[in-house]
Each structure stands twice: as C-alpha cells, then as structure tokens.
Amino acid sequence: QVQLVESGGGLVQPGGSLRLSCVASGRIFSTMGWYRQAPGNQRELVADINRSGGTNYADSVKGRFTISRDFTKNTIDLQMSNLNPDDTGVYYCKVTSLMSQSDYWGQGTQVTVSS
C-alpha cells in the first residue's frame, strides 16, 4: 500500500520562503514531484525529479524553487524562495510506481502567500 505524507505548508509573506516535504512508502518510485492547484485553475506541475536526479520545473518557478530527493529515505523536498501571491494554492505530492507506472497522490498541503 502506497502512503504519502506531506508537510511544510502554511502562510508566508511575499518574498518569504517555505519548504515542503513528502515521505513516500510502499513501492519503488520512478518520478516523484510536486503539483499545485490554485482556486479555479487546473492542477499543474511545479517540479519533479526522476531516479537519475533529472529535474523538471515550471517556468514560473525556475530560479526560485529547488526540488531534491533522498533515495534512502524515499523523500522529496521542495525549497521555495521569493514566494509571491501567484504561488498560492494546494500543493500535492505525486509519485509514480517504477514497476506499474501507476500514479499516487498525496492529500495536499495549503500554501498561502499574502501580506
């Protein structure tokens, strides 16, 4: 059974920083990543990282966000800096099973950027 535990969301002022963490268990995973969904918008990729350490970032977060992965602990972190109100939304951890290629989603953590 796949379990995802997300942490680190909250309220931050513009220009501030937050760090999100996701701990995954139950499978070996290929790609692990973070998505976000703002009210009225579709869920979108923020950043992901594969088993080779290769990363993808949304253009809007390049240079501000950094995703990292600890293979021994099966965790990913998303360090978010210079946050702005457009970064507000629910952030979801998504992992993909290496064997079945099935996707699994976390329950989401709220990030609010506001003064």
Backbone as CSV, one residue per row, in Angstrom:
resi,resn,N_x,N_y,N_z,CA_x,CA_y,CA_z,C_x,C_y,C_z
1,GLN,0.845,-1.186,0.000,0.000,0.000,0.000,0.887,1.245,0.000
2,VAL,0.598,2.149,-0.896,1.384,3.368,-1.002,0.852,4.398,-0.016
3,GLN,1.769,4.984,0.721,1.413,6.075,1.626,2.286,7.277,1.320
4,LEU,1.662,8.441,1.301,2.359,9.697,1.097,2.022,10.623,2.249
5,VAL,3.041,11.172,2.875,2.835,12.104,3.977,3.509,13.413,3.619
6,GLU,2.693,14.446,3.475,3.186,15.770,3.096,3.244,16.669,4.325
7,SER,4.183,17.586,4.297,4.276,18.558,5.380,4.945,19.826,4.880
8,GLY,4.764,20.899,5.634,5.502,22.116,5.372,4.717,23.281,4.817
9,GLY,3.452,23.117,4.528,2.683,24.246,4.014,2.416,25.279,5.093
10,GLY,1.816,26.394,4.670,1.479,27.430,5.636,1.298,28.774,4.989
11,LEU,1.265,29.785,5.837,1.099,31.166,5.398,2.447,31.872,5.441
12,VAL,2.776,32.569,4.358,4.050,33.281,4.300,3.840,34.601,3.563
13,GLN,4.631,35.583,3.928,4.538,36.874,3.256,5.256,36.847,1.916
14,PRO,4.857,37.702,0.992,5.580,37.778,-0.289,7.069,37.997,-0.053
15,GLY,7.849,37.274,-0.828,9.298,37.334,-0.673,9.849,36.314,0.309
16,GLY,8.967,35.644,1.012,9.386,34.662,2.004,9.682,33.301,1.413
17,SER,9.984,32.362,2.298,10.366,31.010,1.890,9.581,29.968,2.676
18,LEU,9.402,28.825,2.034,8.810,27.659,2.669,9.476,26.413,2.117
19,ARG,9.439,25.359,2.908,9.987,24.074,2.465,8.913,23.011,2.640
20,LEU,8.588,22.343,1.550,7.633,21.244,1.583,8.375,19.917,1.551
21,SER,7.841,18.950,2.287,8.428,17.608,2.289,7.351,16.570,2.022
22,CYS,7.750,15.503,1.362,6.845,14.385,1.081,7.616,13.098,1.343
23,VAL,7.060,12.280,2.237,7.642,10.971,2.525,6.756,9.917,1.886
24,ALA,7.343,9.075,1.051,6.588,8.039,0.344,7.018,6.655,0.810
25,SER,6.079,5.738,0.834,6.395,4.362,1.216,5.502,3.394,0.462
26,GLY,5.934,2.156,0.375,5.107,1.104,-0.190,5.488,0.622,-1.573
27,ARG,6.324,1.360,-2.258,6.761,0.965,-3.611,8.159,1.524,-3.841
28,ILE,8.730,1.108,-4.958,9.877,1.817,-5.503,9.332,2.772,-6.550
29,PHE,9.765,3.997,-6.477,9.182,5.016,-7.326,10.161,5.497,-8.372
30,SER,9.616,5.788,-9.540,10.443,6.355,-10.600,10.489,7.872,-10.393
31,THR,9.492,8.560,-10.860,9.452,10.012,-10.726,8.641,10.407,-9.495
32,MET,9.134,11.413,-8.799,8.435,11.996,-7.653,8.388,13.500,-7.876
33,GLY,7.268,14.107,-7.517,7.179,15.530,-7.789,6.090,16.242,-7.014
34,TRP,6.025,17.530,-7.253,5.035,18.403,-6.634,4.202,19.075,-7.714
35,TYR,2.904,19.092,-7.487,1.957,19.802,-8.319,1.213,20.799,-7.433
36,ARG,0.569,21.765,-8.056,-0.231,22.702,-7.273,-1.499,23.041,-8.037
37,GLN,-2.482,23.443,-7.238,-3.761,23.840,-7.812,-4.269,25.069,-7.083
38,ALA,-4.419,26.143,-7.830,-4.996,27.369,-7.295,-6.500,27.348,-7.542
39,PRO,-7.255,28.080,-6.746,-8.712,28.111,-6.944,-9.087,28.506,-8.365
40,GLY,-9.932,27.686,-8.985,-10.385,27.974,-10.338,-9.428,27.558,-11.428
41,ASN,-8.287,27.021,-11.034,-7.272,26.615,-12.021,-7.101,25.105,-12.035
42,GLN,-6.515,24.628,-13.118,-6.186,23.209,-13.196,-4.931,22.916,-12.387
43,ARG,-4.800,21.675,-11.987,-3.599,21.255,-11.296,-2.427,21.287,-12.283
44,GLU,-1.305,21.830,-11.842,-0.160,21.975,-12.732,1.115,21.472,-12.068
45,LEU,2.030,21.041,-12.909,3.331,20.604,-12.412,4.101,21.807,-11.875
46,VAL,4.678,21.628,-10.691,5.606,22.620,-10.153,7.042,22.156,-10.423
47,ALA,7.349,20.931,-9.997,8.678,20.383,-10.205,8.634,18.890,-9.970
48,ASP,9.451,18.150,-10.705,9.587,16.729,-10.409,11.029,16.301,-10.605
49,ILE,11.325,15.100,-10.119,12.691,14.579,-10.156,12.632,13.080,-10.384
50,ASN,13.469,12.579,-11.289,13.445,11.157,-11.603,14.541,10.413,-10.834
51,ARG,14.687,9.144,-11.122,15.625,8.322,-10.363,17.082,8.637,-10.712
52,SER,17.267,9.306,-11.812,18.629,9.713,-12.187,18.977,11.089,-11.625
53,GLY,18.010,11.691,-10.955,18.234,13.032,-10.424,17.876,14.137,-11.394
54,GLY,17.368,13.759,-12.562,16.947,14.761,-13.518,15.696,15.475,-13.048
55,THR,15.642,16.780,-13.275,14.548,17.593,-12.765,13.819,18.342,-13.868
56,ASN,12.550,18.625,-13.602,11.736,19.498,-14.448,11.111,20.552,-13.545
57,TYR,11.045,21.772,-14.041,10.431,22.853,-13.291,9.464,23.609,-14.197
58,ALA,8.371,24.081,-13.596,7.519,25.016,-14.303,8.308,26.303,-14.541
59,ASP,8.075,26.926,-15.673,8.808,28.156,-15.992,8.626,29.206,-14.895
60,SER,7.452,29.227,-14.300,7.146,30.269,-13.315,7.932,30.128,-12.017
61,VAL,8.534,28.970,-11.787,9.243,28.768,-10.517,10.750,28.598,-10.711
62,LYS,11.204,28.548,-11.949,12.635,28.368,-12.202,13.430,29.486,-11.550
63,GLY,14.497,29.090,-10.872,15.334,30.058,-10.188,14.865,30.401,-8.792
64,ARG,13.651,29.983,-8.441,13.123,30.275,-7.101,12.892,29.003,-6.284
65,PHE,12.522,27.921,-6.958,12.228,26.666,-6.278,13.299,25.640,-6.611
66,THR,13.582,24.772,-5.645,14.530,23.686,-5.854,13.945,22.398,-5.287
67,ILE,13.905,21.370,-6.133,13.429,20.071,-5.674,14.630,19.169,-5.420
68,SER,14.543,18.380,-4.371,15.615,17.445,-4.051,15.001,16.127,-3.602
69,ARG,15.819,15.092,-3.677,15.312,13.742,-3.388,16.338,12.978,-2.569
70,ASP,15.846,12.307,-1.538,16.665,11.416,-0.732,16.207,9.995,-1.043
71,PHE,17.013,9.264,-1.796,16.622,7.921,-2.224,16.608,6.939,-1.064
72,THR,17.435,7.151,-0.067,17.478,6.219,1.061,16.232,6.347,1.930
73,LYS,15.672,7.555,1.993,14.500,7.783,2.826,13.212,7.870,2.013
74,ASN,13.330,7.805,0.687,12.162,7.921,-0.198,11.397,9.217,0.051
75,THR,12.126,10.295,0.127,11.502,11.594,0.366,11.897,12.586,-0.725
76,ILE,11.029,13.558,-0.928,11.374,14.697,-1.757,11.070,15.960,-0.973
77,ASP,11.886,16.954,-1.202,11.684,18.263,-0.603,11.556,19.294,-1.713
78,LEU,10.774,20.308,-1.453,10.662,21.429,-2.370,10.981,22.694,-1.587
79,GLN,12.142,23.268,-1.851,12.528,24.519,-1.225,12.007,25.657,-2.088
80,MET,11.140,26.476,-1.515,10.513,27.566,-2.255,10.989,28.897,-1.685
81,SER,11.524,29.727,-2.553,12.045,31.034,-2.129,11.411,32.131,-2.960
82,ASN,11.518,33.342,-2.432,10.976,34.515,-3.125,9.534,34.268,-3.570
83,LEU,8.750,33.790,-2.647,7.364,33.448,-2.961,6.547,34.688,-3.265
84,ASN,5.581,34.527,-4.156,4.676,35.613,-4.482,3.236,35.095,-4.440
85,PRO,2.266,35.985,-4.442,0.869,35.547,-4.304,0.423,34.544,-5.363
86,ASP,1.047,34.569,-6.534,0.688,33.607,-7.579,1.097,32.181,-7.227
87,ASP,1.918,32.026,-6.210,2.318,30.692,-5.763,1.297,30.078,-4.804
88,THR,0.288,30.827,-4.456,-0.747,30.335,-3.545,-1.521,29.190,-4.166
89,GLY,-1.773,28.167,-3.376,-2.558,27.043,-3.845,-2.360,25.834,-2.948
90,VAL,-3.017,24.760,-3.314,-2.805,23.486,-2.625,-1.716,22.734,-3.382
91,TYR,-0.708,22.326,-2.666,0.427,21.620,-3.256,0.282,20.131,-2.969
92,TYR,0.397,19.342,-4.028,0.216,17.899,-3.945,1.513,17.180,-4.323
93,CYS,1.842,16.193,-3.540,2.943,15.302,-3.877,2.406,14.207,-4.800
94,LYS,3.105,13.917,-5.855,2.745,12.830,-6.760,3.945,11.934,-6.989
95,VAL,3.713,10.626,-6.895,4.777,9.671,-7.159,4.284,8.650,-8.176
96,THR,5.220,8.073,-8.912,4.902,7.085,-9.927,5.636,5.792,-9.612
97,SER,4.880,4.706,-9.560,5.486,3.405,-9.290,6.416,2.999,-10.418
98,LEU,7.614,2.551,-10.054,8.585,2.133,-11.065,8.080,0.918,-11.843
99,MET,7.423,-0.014,-11.149,7.012,-1.265,-11.783,5.728,-1.103,-12.610
100,SER,4.709,-0.507,-12.021,3.402,-0.446,-12.660,3.134,0.855,-13.404
101,GLN,3.972,1.862,-13.147,3.765,3.203,-13.707,2.456,3.842,-13.224
102,SER,1.896,3.311,-12.145,0.705,3.931,-11.553,1.109,5.187,-10.799
103,ASP,0.230,6.167,-10.813,0.455,7.415,-10.097,-0.301,7.411,-8.776
104,TYR,0.323,8.006,-7.782,-0.284,8.127,-6.466,-0.147,9.578,-6.012
105,TRP,-1.224,10.081,-5.401,-1.256,11.478,-4.976,-1.384,11.593,-3.464
106,GLY,-0.718,12.607,-2.937,-0.913,12.949,-1.542,-2.199,13.734,-1.362
107,GLN,-2.542,14.030,-0.124,-3.789,14.719,0.166,-3.691,16.226,-0.042
108,GLY,-2.491,16.735,-0.150,-2.310,18.158,-0.410,-2.005,18.955,0.834
109,THR,-1.244,20.011,0.649,-0.927,20.929,1.735,-1.081,22.360,1.216
110,GLN,-1.711,23.198,1.999,-2.022,24.554,1.566,-0.819,25.466,1.723
111,VAL,-0.544,26.218,0.673,0.461,27.282,0.713,-0.247,28.590,0.374
112,THR,-0.148,29.547,1.256,-0.766,30.851,1.049,0.293,31.927,1.166
113,VAL,0.422,32.715,0.117,1.384,33.817,0.106,0.584,35.115,0.129
114,SER,0.675,35.805,1.243,-0.137,37.009,1.419,0.477,37.900,2.479
115,SER,0.306,39.197,2.283,0.766,40.137,3.292,-0.359,40.457,4.280
